[in-house]
């Protein structure tokens, strides 16, 4: 439980950081970066949840 939460937190933060630094400094750029962040973070958490659960049950 705690390990997965930490991994998810770092992953979402890293994705948001990359999207925020790479966006255009306009309202449209920030809006697009926010949308990309939510989509990418959701997919990353879903994939990581699958991988981490498989790893934890195999041990």
DSSP file (Angstrom, degrees, kcal/mol; ACC not computed):
  #  RESIDUE AA STRUCTURE BP1 BP2  ACC     N-H-->O    O-->H-N    N-H-->O    O-->H-N    TCO  KAPPA ALPHA  PHI   PSI    X-CA   Y-CA   Z-CA
    1    1 A X     >        0   0    0      0, 0.0     4,-1.8     0, 0.0     5,-0.1   0.000 360.0 360.0 360.0 -53.1    0.0    0.0    0.0
    2    2 A X  H  >  +     0   0    0      2,-0.2     4,-2.1     1,-0.2     5,-0.2   0.890 360.0  52.2 -71.7 -39.1    2.5    2.6    1.1
    3    3 A X  H  > S+     0   0    0      1,-0.2     4,-2.4     2,-0.2    -1,-0.2   0.927 110.1  48.5 -63.4 -44.7    5.1    1.7   -1.6
    4    4 A X  H  > S+     0   0    0      1,-0.2     4,-2.8     2,-0.2    -1,-0.2   0.900 109.8  52.8 -63.2 -40.1    2.6    2.0   -4.4
    5    5 A X  H  X S+     0   0    0     -4,-1.8     4,-2.4     2,-0.2    -1,-0.2   0.905 110.0  47.8 -62.2 -41.6    1.4    5.4   -3.1
    6    6 A X  H  X S+     0   0    0     -4,-2.1     4,-2.4     2,-0.2     5,-0.2   0.926 112.7  48.2 -65.1 -45.0    4.9    6.7   -3.0
    7    7 A X  H  X S+     0   0    0     -4,-2.4     4,-2.3     1,-0.2    -2,-0.2   0.919 112.8  48.6 -62.1 -43.8    5.6    5.5   -6.6
    8    8 A X  H  X S+     0   0    0     -4,-2.8     4,-2.7     2,-0.2     5,-0.3   0.914 110.9  51.0 -62.7 -42.8    2.3    6.9   -7.8
    9    9 A X  H  X S+     0   0    0     -4,-2.4     4,-2.2    -5,-0.2    -2,-0.2   0.925 112.2  45.1 -61.8 -46.2    3.0   10.3   -6.2
   10   10 A X  H  X S+     0   0    0     -4,-2.4     4,-2.5     2,-0.2    -1,-0.2   0.896 113.7  51.2 -64.3 -39.5    6.5   10.6   -7.7
   11   11 A X  H  X S+     0   0    0     -4,-2.3     4,-2.4    -5,-0.2    -2,-0.2   0.945 112.0  44.5 -64.1 -49.1    5.2    9.5  -11.1
   12   12 A X  H  X S+     0   0    0     -4,-2.7     4,-2.5     1,-0.2     5,-0.2   0.904 114.8  49.8 -63.7 -41.1    2.4   12.0  -11.2
   13   13 A X  H  X S+     0   0    0     -4,-2.2     4,-2.4    -5,-0.3    -1,-0.2   0.913 111.1  48.9 -63.2 -43.2    4.6   14.8   -9.9
   14   14 A X  H  X S+     0   0    0     -4,-2.5     4,-2.4     2,-0.2    -2,-0.2   0.910 112.1  48.1 -64.5 -43.1    7.3   14.0  -12.5
   15   15 A X  H  X S+     0   0    0     -4,-2.4     4,-2.5     2,-0.2     5,-0.2   0.930 113.3  47.8 -63.1 -45.4    4.8   14.0  -15.4
   16   16 A X  H  X S+     0   0    0     -4,-2.5     4,-2.5     1,-0.2    -2,-0.2   0.893 110.9  52.1 -63.1 -39.5    3.3   17.3  -14.2
   17   17 A X  H  X S+     0   0    0     -4,-2.4     4,-2.3     2,-0.2     5,-0.2   0.937 111.4  45.7 -61.9 -47.8    6.7   18.8  -13.9
   18   18 A X  H  X S+     0   0    0     -4,-2.4     4,-1.5     1,-0.2    -2,-0.2   0.912 115.3  46.4 -63.6 -43.0    7.7   17.8  -17.4
   19   19 A X  H  X S+     0   0    0     -4,-2.5     4,-0.5     1,-0.2    -1,-0.2   0.886 112.9  50.4 -67.7 -37.9    4.5   19.0  -18.9
   20   20 A X  H >< S+     0   0    0     -4,-2.5     3,-0.7    -5,-0.2    -2,-0.2   0.896 111.1  46.9 -68.1 -40.9    4.6   22.3  -17.0
   21   21 A X  H 3< S+     0   0    0     -4,-2.3    -1,-0.2     1,-0.2    -2,-0.2   0.803 114.6  48.1 -70.8 -27.6    8.1   23.1  -18.0
   22   22 A X  H 3< S+     0   0    0     -4,-1.5    -1,-0.2    -5,-0.2    -2,-0.2   0.442  90.7 102.3 -93.7   1.0    7.5   22.3  -21.7
   23   23 A X  S << S-     0   0    0     -3,-0.7     2,-0.2    -4,-0.5     7,-0.1  -0.425  78.1-103.3 -87.4 160.5    4.3   24.2  -22.2
   24   24 A X        -     0   0    0     -2,-0.1     2,-2.0     1,-0.1     9,-0.1  -0.567  33.7-117.4 -75.7 142.4    3.8   27.6  -23.9
   25   25 A X  S    S+     0   0    0     -2,-0.2     2,-0.3     4,-0.1    -1,-0.1  -0.241  82.8  98.1 -81.1  53.4    3.3   30.5  -21.4
   26   26 A X  S  > S-     0   0    0     -2,-2.0     4,-2.5     1,-0.1     5,-0.3  -0.891  88.3-107.7-129.0 162.1   -0.2   31.2  -22.6
   27   27 A X  H  > S+     0   0    0     -2,-0.3     4,-2.1     1,-0.2     5,-0.1   0.882 122.2  49.9 -57.8 -37.1   -3.6   30.2  -21.2
   28   28 A X  H  > S+     0   0    0      2,-0.2     4,-2.4     1,-0.2    -1,-0.2   0.896 110.5  49.5 -68.6 -39.3   -4.1   27.8  -24.2
   29   29 A X  H  > S+     0   0    0      2,-0.2     4,-2.3     1,-0.2    -2,-0.2   0.905 112.4  46.8 -65.4 -42.0   -0.6   26.3  -23.6
   30   30 A X  H  X S+     0   0    0     -4,-2.5     4,-2.3     2,-0.2    -2,-0.2   0.898 112.0  51.4 -66.7 -40.4   -1.3   25.8  -19.9
   31   31 A X  H  X S+     0   0    0     -4,-2.1     4,-2.2    -5,-0.3    -2,-0.2   0.923 111.4  46.7 -62.4 -44.9   -4.7   24.3  -20.6
   32   32 A X  H  X S+     0   0    0     -4,-2.4     4,-2.5     1,-0.2    -2,-0.2   0.898 112.3  50.5 -64.7 -40.4   -3.2   21.8  -23.1
   33   33 A X  H  X S+     0   0    0     -4,-2.3     4,-2.4     2,-0.2    -1,-0.2   0.880 109.4  51.5 -65.5 -37.7   -0.4   20.9  -20.7
   34   34 A X  H  X S+     0   0    0     -4,-2.3     4,-2.3     2,-0.2    -2,-0.2   0.922 110.7  47.8 -64.5 -44.0   -2.9   20.3  -17.9
   35   35 A X  H  X S+     0   0    0     -4,-2.2     4,-2.3     1,-0.2    -2,-0.2   0.930 112.9  48.1 -62.9 -45.3   -5.0   18.0  -20.1
   36   36 A X  H  X S+     0   0    0     -4,-2.5     4,-2.9     1,-0.2     5,-0.3   0.895 110.6  53.0 -61.7 -39.7   -1.9   16.1  -21.3
   37   37 A X  H  X S+     0   0    0     -4,-2.4     4,-2.7     2,-0.2     5,-0.3   0.928 109.7  46.9 -61.8 -46.1   -0.8   15.8  -17.6
   38   38 A X  H  X S+     0   0    0     -4,-2.3     4,-2.1     2,-0.2    -2,-0.2   0.924 115.9  44.9 -63.7 -44.4   -4.1   14.3  -16.5
   39   39 A X  H  X S+     0   0    0     -4,-2.3     4,-2.2     2,-0.2     5,-0.2   0.951 117.2  43.6 -65.6 -49.3   -4.3   11.8  -19.4
   40   40 A X  H  X S+     0   0    0     -4,-2.9     4,-2.5     1,-0.2    -2,-0.2   0.898 114.8  49.2 -64.9 -40.6   -0.6   10.7  -19.1
   41   41 A X  H  X S+     0   0    0     -4,-2.7     4,-2.6    -5,-0.3     5,-0.2   0.894 110.3  51.1 -66.8 -39.4   -0.7   10.5  -15.3
   42   42 A X  H  X S+     0   0    0     -4,-2.1     4,-2.1    -5,-0.3    -2,-0.2   0.932 113.6  44.1 -63.0 -45.4   -3.9    8.4  -15.4
   43   43 A X  H  X S+     0   0    0     -4,-2.2     4,-2.5     2,-0.2    -2,-0.2   0.888 113.5  51.4 -66.9 -38.5   -2.5    6.0  -17.8
   44   44 A X  H  X S+     0   0    0     -4,-2.5     4,-3.0     2,-0.2     5,-0.2   0.912 110.3  48.2 -65.3 -42.4    0.8    5.8  -16.0
   45   45 A X  H  X S+     0   0    0     -4,-2.6     4,-2.5     2,-0.2    -1,-0.2   0.906 111.9  50.4 -65.4 -40.7   -0.9    5.1  -12.7
   46   46 A X  H  X S+     0   0    0     -4,-2.1     4,-1.7    -5,-0.2    -2,-0.2   0.937 114.9  42.9 -61.7 -46.9   -3.0    2.4  -14.3
   47   47 A X  H  X S+     0   0    0     -4,-2.5     4,-2.4     1,-0.2    -2,-0.2   0.921 115.3  48.6 -66.7 -44.2    0.0    0.7  -15.9
   48   48 A X  H  X S+     0   0    0     -4,-3.0     4,-3.2     1,-0.2     5,-0.3   0.871 107.6  55.9 -65.2 -35.8    2.1    1.0  -12.7
   49   49 A X  H  X S+     0   0    0     -4,-2.5     4,-2.2    -5,-0.2     5,-0.2   0.922 109.4  46.9 -60.9 -43.3   -0.6   -0.4  -10.6
   50   50 A X  H  X S+     0   0    0     -4,-1.7     4,-2.2     2,-0.2    -2,-0.2   0.943 116.4  43.7 -62.1 -48.4   -0.7   -3.5  -12.8
   51   51 A X  H  X S+     0   0    0     -4,-2.4     4,-2.4     2,-0.2    -2,-0.2   0.933 115.8  46.2 -65.7 -47.5    3.1   -3.9  -12.7
   52   52 A X  H  X S+     0   0    0     -4,-3.2     4,-2.5     1,-0.2    -1,-0.2   0.887 112.8  50.1 -65.7 -38.4    3.5   -3.2   -9.0
   53   53 A X  H  X S+     0   0    0     -4,-2.2     4,-2.1    -5,-0.3    -1,-0.2   0.921 111.1  49.1 -65.1 -42.7    0.6   -5.5   -8.1
   54   54 A X  H  X S+     0   0    0     -4,-2.2     4,-1.2    -5,-0.2    -2,-0.2   0.904 113.0  47.9 -62.1 -41.0    2.1   -8.3  -10.2
   55   55 A X  H  X S+     0   0    0     -4,-2.4     4,-0.8     1,-0.2    -2,-0.2   0.903 111.8  49.1 -66.7 -40.6    5.5   -7.8   -8.7
   56   56 A X  H  < S+     0   0    0     -4,-2.5     3,-0.3     1,-0.2    -2,-0.2   0.852 112.5  47.0 -70.3 -33.7    4.1   -7.8   -5.1
   57   57 A X  H  < S+     0   0    0     -4,-2.1    -1,-0.2     1,-0.2    -2,-0.2   0.707 107.1  57.7 -80.5 -18.6    2.1  -11.0   -5.6
   58   58 A X  H  <        0   0    0     -4,-1.2    -1,-0.2     1,-0.2    -2,-0.2   0.665 360.0 360.0 -83.5 -15.5    5.0  -12.8   -7.3
   59   59 A X     <        0   0    0     -4,-0.8    -1,-0.2    -3,-0.3    -2,-0.1   0.470 360.0 360.0 -81.7 360.0    7.2  -12.4   -4.2
